[in-house]
Amino acid sequence: MALDDGALEEQEPNDDFAAGMAVTASRSVRIEGRVDSPDDYDVFTLGPLGDNNYLQAAIETPVEGETCLCVFDPYQRLLARTCAKNSHQPRALTLFVPEPVEHLFLVASIPQAGVPNAYAATVDLTRNNHGRTRRPQLVLLSFDGAESVTVAGRHFSVIPPFDAASIDSRYAGRTNVIVRSVLEKVRADYEGIDVQIYLASDPAVPPGPHSIVYFGTANPDLLGVADGVDPFNDNVSEAAIVYTETFHLFSAFEPDDQEIAQALANVTTHEIGHLLGLRHTHDPDDIMDVTATARRLMSDQWFKHARLHASVCPMGYQDSPAMLSWTVGGTLAAPPSKESSTHRHLGVDGPDDFDIPRAWLGSHCSLEP
């Protein structure tokens, strides 16, 4: 269906990428529809978009309810997302399309626990080829404690210096070893792209803006949390925290220094991923996954092309290596082979294994676009 600044009401069936309703407009189009359940999603095909590398799309969701709108490329890879979240205020996003595309997909859905509701979206298809500057990122890992800091809307009067014994007494005197191991593993996760990882106490830290990850305290509901999902790293000065004392839950497996360091590193890299615009996936090998068991979380994870978690969108994928390359520049190093990881050694999914709830690996939901 071709439109010129008109309006389009969704028509079923349009519940998968192959059945998406075709929408073209010279400037903008208003799309209206209704999502009847978490299993109902409306797919629209926007395009063709010509051969420009960049597209600006303003999407509004001025409706009651919690409709989410996701934009995908032709390969079903997520590029952008916004949610109404019970707000009458328009929610807009600027979409960066780093490669020439024949079309984009727009998907309307509601979260797993959402209620049926109507929605309206105004999609501005204004094109430009001005480009977008990639934003390298400096991240500091702070194990030395802090006072009066706020992360994801949570205020901490004091974060004490990290002591590995606060996880388990077996790590008494092993703090420096574990800290160095976490640093090395997180650096390895981001090897090849323009993300620099330093200890906050390192005198060689480059000057300039940075994000920071704090380590310390406990939270019964979280292993870590970030300020939010920051698409394409628009803000290079944000924060996250890894609740190190909560990692006592892994003590049932009697992990050694490297195994507990790997769990800490996986969560650290995951939270930094949110600060660079990445969302949750459903693949236990992927760093951004939220379905891995406790044993799997003590094994090496890496950035992958992975299916999105249903809490993000019930369809499509996240290509983390490509998104990070587009965002900060560079190319991620190849992932490790399973033979070189701790995956086999730990006996993943053994009888004493247990699930890590999704909420324990969080971004600040009220801030998530």
Number of C-alpha atoms within 10 A of each C-alpha: 9 12 16 12 17 14 16 18 11 16 14 12 13 17 20 16 20 10 14 21 23 16 22 20 22 14 14 19 20 18 17 15 17 19 19 15 16 18 12 18 23 23 27 23 23 22 17 14 19 11 11 17 18 21 23 17 20 18 24 23 25 18 19 16 20 22 26 21 26 21 23 24 22 13 14 17 23 27 23 21 23 21 25 23 21 13 14 13 13 15 18 19 15 13 18 19 20 18 13 14 19 14 18 23 24 22 25 25 30 29 19 14 9 16 14 17 17 14 23 20 23 20 21 20 21 15 16 11 11 10 13 14 11 17 18 19 22 20 22 20 23 22 21 16 14 16 11 9 14 14 19 19 13 11 11 13 11 13 19 15 15 21 23 24 15 19 23 17 13 15 18 12 12 14 17 13 14 23 21 12 20 23 19 15 20 23 17 17 24 22 18 15 20 20 21 17 22 21 19 17 12 11 8 9 15 11 7 8 12 18 18 23 24 27 26 25 20 18 15 9 14 20 25 26 28 30 25 29 24 22 24 25 22 13 15 20 15 21 23 27 27 25 23 22 21 20 19 15 11 20 14 9 15 11 19 13 17 17 22 26 23 24 23 28 29 24 26 28 24 31 30 28 25 25 28 27 22 26 28 28 26 20 19 18 19 23 28 32 25 25 21 24 17 20 24 24 28 26 26 24 30 21 25 20 16 22 22 24 22 16 16 22 25 19 20 23 22 25 21 25 20 18 21 26 19 21 25 19 19 19 16 19 14 12 14 13 8 12 9 9 13 19 18 12 9 16 14 20 14 10 7 11 16 15 14 18 16 16 13 18 23 26 27 17 14 11 13 18 19
